[in-house]
Amino acid sequence: MYTYDHFDRQIVSQRVAQFRDQTQRYLDGKITDEQFLPLRLQNGLYIQRLAPMMRIAVPYGTLSATQLRKLASISRKYDKGYAHISTRQNVQLNWPKLEEVPDILAELLEVEMHAVQTSGNCIRNTTADQFSGVAADEVEDARPYCEIIRQWSTFHPEFAFLPRKFKIAVCGSESDRVAIMMHDIGLQIVHDANGETAFKVFVGGGLGRTPVIGSLIHDKLEPKHLLTYLEAILRVYNQLGRRDNKFKARIKILVRAMGAETFKAEVEKEWAHIKDGDLSLSNEEIDRAKSFFVPPSYKTLPQQDLQALALESADFARWLQHNTHEHKVSGYRIVTLALKTVGVAPGDITAEQFEAVADLSERYGFGEIRSTHQQNLVLPDVQQTDLFALWKELVELEVASPTVGTLNDIICCPGGDFCSLANAKSIPIAEAIQRRFDDIDYVYDLGEIELNISGCMNACGHHHIGNIGILGVDKKGQEFYQVSLGGSQGLDASLGSILGPSFAQDEVPNIIEKVLETYVDLRQPEERFLDTFRRVGIDPFKERAYA
Amino acid sequence: MPNIIKNKQVCDDSWQVWRETDILPSSGGYIVPLTLWKAHKEELKSLGSIAVFLASDESPKALADDIAELDLIAVDFPKFADGRGFSYGRELREQLGYTGELRAIGDFIRDQLYFLNRCGFNSFALETSDLEESLASFNDFTESYQAGIDQRLPLFRRR
């Protein structure tokens, strides 16, 4: 993991002092609400429906056991003893007090954490594949580049007041687990014919009320040019992005209005001024970043026969199949902890669970944990011979629901229960669906399905790219739900098509059931939901749903 | 005479902002809109000391040929959350080579002084009752990751 040196520590420490002073001046009436708004947002603090909500940054989803224990203690001391993993791999507190936020920030600094730029119209937390460094299909570890981008984007003097929020994601694997096409900038690490590292640069993707898939504007950017090229893109966006309408202020609107080619030409013009200048990355800096992410001291272990392991028990076998993934090192496995217990908001985790997971990460790994944009946690380095013992502990902890990647691994925003932007509740919808489809064999028979729920157009629950997407809408003061089908993340990303008129809350599980029945009737052997949808289109689903 | 912050000190200042776009001032000492300057360069120059401000949608590129003739360039912030001016500051300093006084005017706030200074602004017509107290915000941070006008090398070239 990255560890702070005295520069990092000093910068974050001065940030805490700055926000403490700003908060005091706000409480003293020397800063207006309007002026305080971006200042608090850029420290992760929203004022929500019931209380402030605080979003703590988890850079590229990597956490240590020590950090998890601190999160546990903070959630107990300043909140109600639980927290929430967000769809940007961050951690959210739902009930902190404004006056105590500077103290929370000071405590976070003790474990090299912060809440910098987790909200507001600035460059947000850069996300990466949760399996970075361990994925069997990895081209190159994305984390060193994410850390380089994190430092460049932290308190960037020029880009703290952008037209709108700005999200960057980096994918270092052959399969994209970080939805790069749906980001303001998506970077895909590739190796050319000579094995040299380069980035494909996608720009102008995004969800929200105008979902757009990103456009490729550079297909082979050398690593040394990474920051100058990003700076050029941001400079063009900062000057030309719309500021008259917040719904048209994202870079996707600018890229679409200009056309990707023209936008690219503007970027190249700006880039010419700074390319090969002091911001060019040196080999030393890239090597320095990489030095924090060298593989831990793996043992030399034989690969186990997972089929044989699975004979331990049927429940274990199911978990093994769905909640573990192939590791790049022989004898190891990646384990996903499902934060999707029925009756608990997706992504919620208690202080006790944080502490228990911290202990597990040390006993079954190297003290490292990942958070995922599917709102789960990951133990990245588990020895295969330990899997059965670990599983028993995870069952006790209620994070072993064997549903990762299935219909019940729902992505869900906090929705109208917590969020002041929401048009409708989302957590009760997730729960109703999980309860309806509680027959695990049926869920397995359905196979790989991503179901994503957002409580409003802002699309924090990524409904556009769910194979099944559910969006809360307001219809004359009533909460209704619009269903879309066929969205997907990944390198073949697509946006869902709307099924038709929206449904009342209690109808939603029935409609989802009809959609799934249609799929089961029409699928060919081994065909995933997404592939069936792509083959037959929306009409058969529509006919059944509105029959 | 109003007070401003210049080179991180509070000092007297006599420049006034002239917002009329089709009427000329009768003397020097005004910071005039870009459009007025473009239309009446010679007349404005004959008035004596003259300065131009850029509105938030006016790129500094429009001043590329005029830089040597201006005593001061200002950037107007219509709303403090409109951050275009931060890029304009860097462009004026780094691409157009402007070395004179660069002033922020309009609706910016004390908590932006540190970033504005890093983007090349050295003069601030900050609307507040306590300029002296605001000077503290220049020292919000003593180190930063990025290059800026005050520090030409990013941290990774210095650590």
Interface residues (C-beta under 8 A of the other chain):
Chain A: D5 F7 Q10 I11 Q14 R15 Q18 D21 Q22 I31 Q35 P38 L39 N121 I148 Q151 W152 T154 F155 H156 P157 E158 F159 A160 F161 L162 L227 R235 N238 Q239 R243 H273 D278 L279 L281 S282 E285 R288
Chain B: S56 S59 F80 A81 D82 G83 R84 F86 S87 Y88 R90 E94 Q95 I109 D111 Q112 Y114 F115 L116 R118 C119 A136 D140 F141 T142 E143 S144 Y145 Q146 A147 G148 R152 L153 P154 L155 F156 R157 R159
